[in-house]
Each structure stands twice: as C-alpha cells, then as structure tokens.
C-alpha cells in the first residue's frame, strides 16, 4: 500500500469517527462539556453558550488517564473547564459541575443524574468533546439515554 493510499484510507476513517452537527445558534439548551486534556472543549462550550439565549453548561470530569497530574492544581477537569468558560464571560450561575466521572461512560451517566436531580428542561442537549471522541460520545449517549436522541447534538471545535 502506498503512503498516498494510507492517507486516503486514514481520512475516510477519520471522517467516519468525526460527528459534528452544524449549530448556528442555541436557545434554551444544555451544553455538556466532556472533560479531557483539551481546553478547546471548554472554549467551544463558551462559544456555543453565547450563540443564543437561556443556555446552561454542564462540565463533567474528575481526572482520567490523560489528565492525572496534567495541571499544576488538584482541580478536576470540570473545575478547570468551568474556570476557562468564566474567563470567556460565562456567568458562574450558568455553569454546573459533575466532578466524579473518570471516563466517557461515567461522564454521560453522572451528567444524566445531575440533569434529573436539577430537573433541567432543555430544548437541546449538546455534547461537546474532542474531534476524535465525537462518534464514541454519540454512541455512548444513545446507549445510555435513548429517549433523548431527538434532542441530541454533537459538537467539536474542529470546524468541520
């Protein structure tokens, strides 16, 4: 196989795994930022928050394999991401935190608990994650909470 063919094949695989819904604006939406090592998730959550009105952000994540000891603080991924969003102007009272999840399955499971406990009603649920985990986040969410499938959007900062 040639190097050119490897790149073609890799691009096909990448495009399959990349799920990024077009989201020009959001109103009355819950934006769920999945914790990770990539702060662009938090930045994109803030951007989506300001794209419309009456939105809430839920950041989820404790630490995981990639973030344990990454930052010079004992803060959770959710706390780090909330701080970034606040620096972009998102009001603190519009940010919820889930700080126990250590993997994508727990991100979804524990977020669902908070949504139900807080009785959050949103027109849309937007999962924001790294480009390489969008398809997995989508599949995990549908398996965990299929009744919400018609409200679900997946977003990433890739621009594609």
N, C-alpha and C positions, 0 to 999 in steps of 0.2 A: 504494500500500500504506500502511496506517495505522501509526502508531507502535505501537499495541497489537499489530497483526499481526506487526510486525517482532520484537517481544519474544517472542511466542509461537513464531515460527519460530526465533529465536535459541536459545530454551530447548530446543526439540526437537534442534537441532544440538548444543548443549552436553551434553544428556543422552546422546546417542549417543556422543560422544567421551569421556565420563566412564565409566570402568570401575573399580569399586571393590568388590572382593569383601568379603563380610562375614567378619570374622576375630575371633571372640570370644576365642580364645586360640591360642597356638602352642607346640608342643613339638618339639624336635629339628628346627628349621627354620633355613634360611639366609635372612636378610633382606638384600636388596641395595638399598641406598640410592643412587639415581642422583643424582650431583652436579648442582647448579644454584645459582641465586641465592637460592633459598627455603629458609631454615634449618628451616622446619617439616617438611621431609622428614626431616632428622636427628632432630628431636624425635619424630616419629611412629615412626621406626625404634626409638628407645629405648623408647617406649611398648609397641610390639609385642614387643620383646625381653623385657620384664618381664611379658608376658601369660602366660608359661608357663615351661618349663624346657629347658635344654640347647640354647639358640639361639645363633647366631653372626650378627654383622652384617658385611657387606662394603660399604664405601663406595667408590664409583667416581667418578673425575673428576679431571682436571688443572685446566684452565680452559677456558672457551669464550667465545663472543661476548658473553655477558651477564655473565660473571664476571671477565674480564680487567681487573684493576685495581680490582675492586669493594671488596675488603677491604684494610685497611692492613697487609698482610702479603704475603709471597711464598708463603704456604701454598697447597697445592692445595685444590680443593673437597673431596676425600676427607679431607684433614687437618683442614679446618675442621669438617666434619660429625662426624669422629671426636671432636674436642675437645668439641663440643656434646653428643654421646652420653655421653662420660665425665663431663661436668658433671651429667648426669641420673643418673649412677651405674652406667653400663655399664662393666664391667671391661675394661681395655685389652687383656687377653689373649683377649677375646671379639670383638675388632674386627680385621678385615683391611682392608687398603687396596690399591686399584688406582689409580695416580696418573698414568696416561698418556692416558686417554680424553678426547677433546675434543668428542665428540658422542654421541648416544644409541646409534648403531650400535656405536661403539667401546666404550661402557660395557658393552654386552652381550657383545661379542666378547672383550674383555680380562678381563671377570669370569669368563667360561667357562674361559679359560686358567688363571686362579688356582684356580678350583674343581677343575679336573682335576689341576693340579700338586700341590695340597694334599690331594688325594684326599678331598674333603669329601663326606660322605654325609648327606643331609638328607631328612626325610620330606616337607618342603615347601620350595619356593623362593618367596619373597615379594618382588616388585619394588615398591619404594616410590618414588613420584615425585609431581610436581606434578599437580593435577587435570587441567590442560589437556594433559598428555602421557601419560595413562594408556593410552588406546587405542593410541597410537603405540608405546609401550613394549611393550604386549602383542603387537602385530603383529610388531614387530622381534624380540622374543624368540622367538616361534613360528617365524619365518622362519630365525632363526639356530640354533635348538636345538629342533627339533620333537619330538624324543624325550622331552623333559622336560615336554611340555604337560600331562600328567596331574598333575604336581606343582606347577604354577604358579598363584600367586595374585597379584593386582594390588591395591595399596593406596595410598590417599592420605589426606591429613589433612582432607579436606572434610567428613567425617561423613555423606556421602550415598552 
